Amino acid sequence: MYVRVKAEVRPTEDIEKVRKAVRNVFNGRVNVIDGEHGLKVIIGESDSAYSLIKLHDLIRIYRILDAARKSLQKGMRGNTIVFKLHKQAAYVGKISFIDSDHESPLGSITFYIESSDPSKLIDWLAPKTSMGKPLWEIDMPKE
């Protein structure tokens, strides 16, 4: 498994606040690099599902299993899952899946996940529900 997280730091933003937003939803290495047009970019990388444990827990805390599952499945292409989170929500420890950067005025936090079994990863992150309760809980993927 390979997880990459990316968030641009806009000119009006503080690098540390964007870093905090990313760390609130991602548990892996986080670095600042130079991006396009002179912008800084926060990049997170990991080779473990454990880096997604904060995301896993927030999905349950805020009871958005169905919305999360829908967003994750919509972003699945072959062995890759791509999805976006609202950066300002992440900064305050909340989670909001978005479809485009236009839904987050300061841009998004974009996740790129490569997995040998993306369906199993989705089942771990956001299992199917019945009346708001998960139908199952599986162990974190080991890959």
Secondary structure, 3 states (H helix, E strand, C coil): CEEEEEEEECCCCCHHHHHHHHHHHCCCEEEEEECHHHCEEEEEEECCHHHHHHHHHHHHHCCCHHHHHHHHHHCEECCEEEEEEEHHHHHCCCCCEECCHHHCCCCEEEEEEECCCHHHHHHHHCCCEECCEECCCCCCCCC
